[in-house]
């Protein structure tokens, strides 16, 4: 007969073996779960730089793990560009160089002042066990703003059938300016200096945006190059946001239909409005697959048109269906809008 002490010893031995097995299994799996991607330089110090968007930079990424890794995305300062397309796959031990053009023009620096900036940049890296957020490197730089530019940022936002309004820009320095010029690398601005200006007060300019495609937006950077009476060269940059908006707006932007219960068609509402205040009337419509029907909730004639969108039948799964609406808005030719409706069917 086995004594109680031997039972206790055997039980303790089994517990220890189980714990040891769990530790070994955890340590064996830990390298597989870990995402070990390193970046160099880990600390990027640019030193003294000008506030522009022309700062080429190279970042080297290395997969230090025993598994293939994927670099999903890279956090960069706003307006910066990554020339290397992502996502990017790395075999175990593989290294790759990422080409970056840093945009530092958005750094907030007061006129006639010097500032130092530090930012922690991160990367999203994934393996077969999921995605892991990392913040593996930092970016530091110092800069100064030798000119006062008013306003510090230009906005050119105009609606369909309108012309972009001209903007006034005034540049000044600590000392009287001897000369001042403004240019845009893309050449899509008309910039003219106001004649007979008192440069002791500042150099005034009129900035006009050239034509751009309807329904698009662009971000540009104006470069200001000036020389004061002491002969010192001064450079500053002005960010510009340009947007040529369509007059008609559809809300919600994503139209979805969900069945109320199994196999029962449903309906929803959408709004079409005119930014320019034009009276709107629905004069015709057609659906891509004839699963939908549309009717105006109100008769129209105002700058806001409400539509009721109804399913004729519910099918399994979901599908995206386009609907073309012809809207009269007081112009010579009616406007055709394309609405995308997501129909969620029965499961």
C-alpha positions, 0 to 999 in steps of 0.5 A: 500500500502506497503511503500518503507521503508517497502520494503527495510526492508523486502529485508534486512531481506531476505538478512540477512536470506540467509547469515545466512543460507549459514554460517550455511550450511558451518559450518555444512559441514566444519567438513566433508570436513576437514581431521583431522589425527594427528600423534604422536610424532609430533616432533621425536628427535632421538638424537645422532645416527649412520649412519645406516639403523637400527633405529626402530621407531613407529609412532601413527596415529589417526583419529580425524574427523567424517568421515572414513579416509584413509592413502594413503602414508607416506613420509620417508627418502630414503631407509626407510621401513614401516612395516605396509602395506598401504593404511590403513583405519581408522574409526572415532576416531580410532588409529593405530601404524605404524612400521617404520625402518629408514634409515639414511645412506644417510645423507651427513656428511663430514669425521671427522665432526658432523652434525645435520639434520632436515626433515619435513615428510608428509602423504597423507590422503584422505576422500570422498571429495578427497586427502589432503597433510599434513606435520604433523611431523618432524624428527631431529637427530645428527650424526658424521662421525669418518672415511674417506671412499673413495669412499663414495659410491660404484656402481656395474653396469654391463651388461648381460654376464659380470662380476661385476668389483671389487672396491677398498675402502680405510678407514682412521681415524684421528689416525693410525688404529689398525684394520679394518673390513668390512661386509655386513649383506646380505653376498652378497659381497666378501671383502678382505683386501690388504696385507702389507698395511700401516695402518698409511695411511689407510686400503685398501680393494677390494670389489667384488659383488657376483652373482645376478639375471639378470635384478634386482637391489639392494641397500646394506650397508657395515658396517665398524668397526675399532679401532685406536691406542688409542683403540677407536672404530669407525663405518661407513657405505658405501651405495652400488648400484648394478644392473645387466642389460639386454643387450637388451633395448627397447625404448620407454618402453611403446609403444602406438598406437593411431588411426589417425582418426575414425576407421583408423589403425595407426603405430609407431616405437620402437628401440631395442639396445644392450648395449654391441654393438652386431649386432641385427637382427629380425628373427621372431615375433608373436603377442598375438591376431594378431591385430599387425604386425611388420617389421624392418625399416632397415635390421639390422646388427648394435647394434640398430634395428628399428621396425615399429609396425602397427595395422591391425584393430582398435577396440573400447576401448583399449587393451594391446597386447604382442608381442614376438620378436626373436632377433639374437645378435651374441650369440649362441642362439637367444634372445626372447623379450616381448614387450607390446603394448597399442592399443587405439581404437575408442571411 
